[in-house]
Amino acid sequence: MVSPEARAKRDLPAVFTDTYAVFKKITGIPKATQFVLTTSLHGAHTNQKQVCFGDEWVDSTIPENFHSFGTDIEIVKSMNQFVIGHEVGHLSIQPHWNVSWAKEIRSWPINLSRQGLWSNVYSDVLVNTHIFKARDWTRPPKTEEEKKIAELMEWSQRWHLSSRICKNTSEHAQLRASGKVVDNRFTPDGGTIGAYYPHDPSDAFQPSDTTPMFQTKMGHGRGYQVYPPISYALAKGLPAKFRTVKVPESRNLFECTQCDEVMTDIVTSGSCPRCNNTVNAVGSIAAGTYEVTQAIDLEGKVNNALPTFGHYYIIDGKKVPAFITQELCPDCMKDASCDITSGFSTFTDYITGLRACSERSTLWRILVIQEYAGFRALSTGHRGKTGFAAGHQFIDDVVIIAHNSETLCLISTTP
């Protein structure tokens, strides 16, 4: 019988399990804590005895699944480092392995059945704003490996939230079969590309019960493929296919000159929801597919190669809110929006047919906003401000984006 931890080491690329071993040692969590690859629908989670990761995390741990990141690939591959640090952080920071904070949660003015969901989100904010500066480590990093992990923590989560992850495996299988994309499937030593090892006794191209999971998720048609953010593609001069977005629904555009904000008819009928100033009509954007010529982040930086929080795309000379678009996969041209765009756009997912409209999705947006505000407050600042002022400024700047999401959800769920 293969132990849960042995299965994780077998099924995941070594970089994933090696990074966990470093976090486990340097944070001082109990040695008995197991690293488990789980089939739970919850994905990544911690139950105070095990640090668990669902198989959806396997795809984006595989270097072969990353495309067009150039010499930045080593930094980008760290994106799952934050996920590992986060789950370990639930033990090293809050609630700790020998402390219960149930009494605190029970005091919250929220329906009992929902307290667990809300408390999980706010504990996530607490955990994330500690681990991104490695503040849960029992000592400063000493080895070169430890120093590298600590340096990358600040950007690891942002690469994960901002990079496009294409989940359209069937389309990619067709592209691979027709020779339109590189065949990046696993290749065993001395074997044929696409074969497995170990494999089914009757067919080298069929996995067996002992085939490591990462082999089955490597390559076009097998696993999710990872592409750079639109802003990165612009900064690096990548071809137009890397800068293509879809506007699913036509929208009228309005500008608030007092807030220097462009918004859509979803959030305004004549006045700015932030300052109540009268807004000016500045045209419209029709549903369709477009090439982005500039990307502007929430701090006003243009074509930033770093994975910051996006705000506008310049399309046909117009400033268009990024969150009314879907970012497309450069290879199959299907929706491959990054987590931030898909989470705040609330467009109908063409695979599931669902909008990102639920209490859970709202809480996710709260988590991301507070997390980014914390990042800005504790590191680079925001719009010339530092500390609490930077965090508060970020929250103020993201108001219209969040308002657009919640308003669209309200419209879509109202009978």
BABA-159092 format. One line per 10 residues: their letters; for each residue z, x, y of C-alpha. Coordinates in steps of 0.5 Angstrom, whole numbers. Example, Ala and Ser with C-alpha at 12.3 -4.5 7.8 and 13.67 -1.06 7.14 Angstrom:
2
AS) 16/25/-9 ~ 14/27/-2
***
This chain:
415
MVSPEARAKR) 0/0/0 ~ -2/3/7 ~ 3/3/12 ~ 2/0/19 ~ 2/6/22 ~ -2/10/17 ~ -7/4/18 ~ -7/5/25 ~ -8/13/25 ~ -14/11/20
DLPAVFTDTY) -18/6/24 ~ -17/9/31 ~ -20/15/34 ~ -15/21/34 ~ -15/21/42 ~ -12/14/41 ~ -6/16/36 ~ -5/23/39 ~ -4/20/46 ~ 1/15/43
AVFKKITGIP) 5/21/40 ~ 6/24/46 ~ 8/18/50 ~ 13/16/44 ~ 16/23/45 ~ 16/24/52 ~ 19/17/54 ~ 25/18/49 ~ 23/11/45 ~ 26/10/38
KATQFVLTTS) 23/15/33 ~ 23/9/28 ~ 18/5/33 ~ 12/4/29 ~ 5/4/32 ~ 1/-2/29 ~ -6/-4/29 ~ -5/-12/29 ~ -9/-18/27 ~ -5/-22/32
LHGAHTNQKQ) -9/-26/37 ~ -4/-23/43 ~ -8/-17/43 ~ -3/-11/46 ~ 4/-13/45 ~ 11/-10/44 ~ 16/-13/39 ~ 22/-8/40 ~ 20/-5/33 ~ 13/-4/34
VCFGDEWVDS) 8/-2/39 ~ 2/-7/37 ~ -6/-6/39 ~ -11/-11/37 ~ -18/-9/34 ~ -21/-11/41 ~ -18/-5/44 ~ -22/0/39 ~ -29/-1/42 ~ -27/2/49
TIPENFHSFG) -23/8/45 ~ -30/11/42 ~ -34/16/47 ~ -40/14/44 ~ -40/7/47 ~ -40/10/54 ~ -46/10/58 ~ -48/14/64 ~ -41/16/67 ~ -44/23/67
TDIEIVKSMN) -39/29/68 ~ -34/24/69 ~ -34/21/62 ~ -27/25/61 ~ -23/21/66 ~ -26/15/64 ~ -25/15/57 ~ -17/15/59 ~ -18/8/61 ~ -14/6/54
QFVIGHEVGH) -9/11/56 ~ -6/6/61 ~ -5/1/56 ~ -2/5/51 ~ 3/7/56 ~ 4/0/58 ~ 6/-2/51 ~ 11/4/51 ~ 13/2/58 ~ 16/-5/55
LSIQPHWNVS) 21/0/51 ~ 22/5/56 ~ 23/1/62 ~ 24/-6/61 ~ 28/-9/58 ~ 29/-3/54 ~ 30/-3/46 ~ 38/-5/46 ~ 38/-9/52 ~ 36/-17/53
WAKEIRSWPI) 35/-20/59 ~ 34/-27/57 ~ 40/-29/61 ~ 36/-27/67 ~ 30/-31/65 ~ 34/-37/63 ~ 36/-37/71 ~ 29/-38/73 ~ 27/-45/76 ~ 21/-46/71
NLSRQGLWSN) 20/-50/66 ~ 24/-47/59 ~ 17/-47/55 ~ 14/-43/61 ~ 19/-38/62 ~ 17/-33/57 ~ 10/-33/60 ~ 12/-32/67 ~ 17/-27/65 ~ 12/-23/61
VYSDVLVNTH) 8/-22/67 ~ 13/-20/72 ~ 16/-15/67 ~ 9/-13/67 ~ 9/-11/74 ~ 15/-8/74 ~ 13/-3/68 ~ 6/-2/71 ~ 8/1/77 ~ 13/5/74
IFKARDWTRP) 8/8/69 ~ 3/10/73 ~ 7/15/76 ~ 10/17/69 ~ 17/15/72 ~ 19/13/65 ~ 18/20/62 ~ 25/23/60 ~ 23/30/64 ~ 17/33/68
PKTEEEKKIA) 10/34/64 ~ 10/41/61 ~ 4/42/57 ~ -3/42/59 ~ -4/36/55 ~ 2/32/58 ~ 0/34/65 ~ -7/32/64 ~ -4/25/61 ~ 0/24/67
ELMEWSQRWH) -5/26/72 ~ -10/21/69 ~ -5/15/69 ~ -6/13/76 ~ -13/12/75 ~ -13/10/68 ~ -12/2/69 ~ -17/2/75 ~ -22/5/70 ~ -21/0/65
LSSRICKNTS) -21/-6/70 ~ -27/-4/74 ~ -32/-2/68 ~ -37/-6/66 ~ -36/-8/58 ~ -41/-11/55 ~ -39/-16/49 ~ -46/-18/47 ~ -47/-14/41 ~ -53/-19/38
EHAQLRASGK) -57/-17/44 ~ -56/-10/43 ~ -57/-10/36 ~ -64/-13/37 ~ -65/-7/43 ~ -63/-2/38 ~ -68/-4/33 ~ -74/-4/37 ~ -72/3/40 ~ -70/0/47
VVDNRFTPDG) -63/4/47 ~ -61/10/44 ~ -58/9/37 ~ -51/11/38 ~ -48/9/31 ~ -43/13/27 ~ -47/18/23 ~ -43/21/17 ~ -43/29/16 ~ -50/30/13
GTIGAYYPHD) -51/23/12 ~ -56/18/16 ~ -55/15/22 ~ -51/8/22 ~ -48/9/15 ~ -41/9/14 ~ -36/14/10 ~ -33/12/6 ~ -38/6/5 ~ -39/0/0
PSDAFQPSDT) -41/3/-7 ~ -47/-1/-7 ~ -50/0/0 ~ -48/6/5 ~ -50/2/11 ~ -44/-3/9 ~ -37/-1/10 ~ -32/-2/5 ~ -24/-4/5 ~ -22/4/7
TPMFQTKMGH) -28/5/12 ~ -24/6/19 ~ -25/1/24 ~ -28/5/29 ~ -34/7/25 ~ -35/-1/25 ~ -35/-1/32 ~ -39/5/34 ~ -46/4/37 ~ -50/-1/40
GRGYQVYPPI) -50/-8/36 ~ -43/-6/33 ~ -38/-5/38 ~ -38/-7/46 ~ -41/-2/50 ~ -38/1/57 ~ -42/2/63 ~ -40/4/70 ~ -38/0/76 ~ -43/-2/81
SYALAKGLPA) -40/2/86 ~ -40/8/82 ~ -48/7/80 ~ -49/7/87 ~ -45/13/89 ~ -49/17/83 ~ -56/14/85 ~ -57/11/78 ~ -63/6/77 ~ -63/-1/79
KFRTVKVPES) -62/-4/73 ~ -55/-1/74 ~ -54/-5/80 ~ -56/-11/78 ~ -52/-18/79 ~ -53/-25/78 ~ -51/-31/83 ~ -50/-37/78 ~ -49/-42/83 ~ -52/-42/90
RNLFECTQCD) -47/-42/96 ~ -47/-42/104 ~ -44/-37/107 ~ -39/-37/113 ~ -36/-31/117 ~ -29/-31/121 ~ -30/-26/126 ~ -22/-26/127 ~ -21/-24/120 ~ -28/-20/119
EVMTDIVTSG) -29/-24/113 ~ -35/-27/110 ~ -33/-33/105 ~ -37/-39/102 ~ -37/-46/102 ~ -32/-46/96 ~ -26/-44/101 ~ -28/-47/108 ~ -31/-53/111 ~ -31/-50/118
SCPRCNNTVN) -24/-46/119 ~ -22/-40/116 ~ -16/-41/111 ~ -12/-35/113 ~ -12/-35/121 ~ -15/-42/122 ~ -20/-39/127 ~ -27/-43/127 ~ -32/-40/122 ~ -39/-39/123
AVGSIAAGTY) -45/-40/119 ~ -49/-34/117 ~ -54/-36/112 ~ -54/-38/104 ~ -55/-34/98 ~ -59/-38/92 ~ -58/-37/85 ~ -62/-32/82 ~ -62/-25/80 ~ -61/-19/85
EVTQAIDLEG) -61/-12/86 ~ -55/-9/90 ~ -56/-4/95 ~ -49/-3/98 ~ -42/-4/95 ~ -36/-5/100 ~ -29/-5/97 ~ -23/-8/100 ~ -21/-2/104 ~ -28/-2/107
KVNNALPTFG) -30/4/103 ~ -38/4/102 ~ -41/6/95 ~ -34/9/93 ~ -35/13/86 ~ -27/11/85 ~ -26/5/81 ~ -22/1/87 ~ -22/-6/88 ~ -29/-9/90
HYYIIDGKKV) -30/-14/96 ~ -37/-15/98 ~ -44/-13/95 ~ -50/-12/100 ~ -56/-17/97 ~ -62/-18/101 ~ -59/-15/107 ~ -53/-20/107 ~ -46/-19/106 ~ -44/-23/100
PAFITQELCP) -37/-24/96 ~ -37/-20/90 ~ -33/-25/86 ~ -39/-30/87 ~ -43/-26/82 ~ -44/-24/75 ~ -45/-16/74 ~ -50/-15/69 ~ -51/-10/63 ~ -56/-5/65
DCMKDASCDI) -59/-6/58 ~ -59/-13/56 ~ -58/-16/63 ~ -53/-21/60 ~ -46/-22/64 ~ -42/-16/63 ~ -37/-17/69 ~ -31/-12/69 ~ -24/-15/68 ~ -23/-16/76
TSGFSTFTDY) -30/-19/77 ~ -29/-24/71 ~ -22/-26/72 ~ -23/-27/80 ~ -30/-31/79 ~ -28/-36/75 ~ -35/-37/73 ~ -36/-41/66 ~ -36/-35/60 ~ -43/-36/57
ITGLRACSER) -40/-34/50 ~ -34/-39/50 ~ -37/-44/55 ~ -30/-44/59 ~ -28/-42/66 ~ -22/-37/67 ~ -18/-43/70 ~ -11/-44/67 ~ -4/-42/68 ~ -5/-36/64
STLWRILVIQ) -11/-34/68 ~ -7/-35/75 ~ -1/-31/73 ~ -6/-25/71 ~ -9/-25/78 ~ -2/-25/80 ~ -1/-19/76 ~ -7/-15/78 ~ -6/-17/86 ~ 2/-14/85
EYAGFRALST) 0/-8/81 ~ -6/-6/86 ~ -1/-7/92 ~ 4/-3/88 ~ -1/2/87 ~ -3/3/94 ~ 4/3/96 ~ 7/8/92 ~ 0/13/92 ~ -6/13/97
GHRGKTGFAA) -4/8/102 ~ -8/2/104 ~ -12/2/111 ~ -8/7/114 ~ -1/4/112 ~ 4/7/107 ~ 10/5/103 ~ 11/-3/103 ~ 7/-4/109 ~ 1/-2/105
GHQFIDDVVI) 3/-6/99 ~ 3/-12/104 ~ -3/-11/107 ~ -7/-10/101 ~ -4/-17/99 ~ -6/-20/106 ~ -13/-17/105 ~ -14/-20/98 ~ -12/-27/100 ~ -19/-30/101
IAHNSETLCL) -21/-28/94 ~ -15/-31/91 ~ -16/-37/95 ~ -23/-38/92 ~ -21/-37/85 ~ -16/-42/85 ~ -20/-47/89 ~ -26/-46/84 ~ -21/-48/79 ~ -18/-54/82
ISTTP) -25/-57/83 ~ -27/-55/76 ~ -21/-58/73 ~ -20/-65/77 ~ -23/-71/74
***
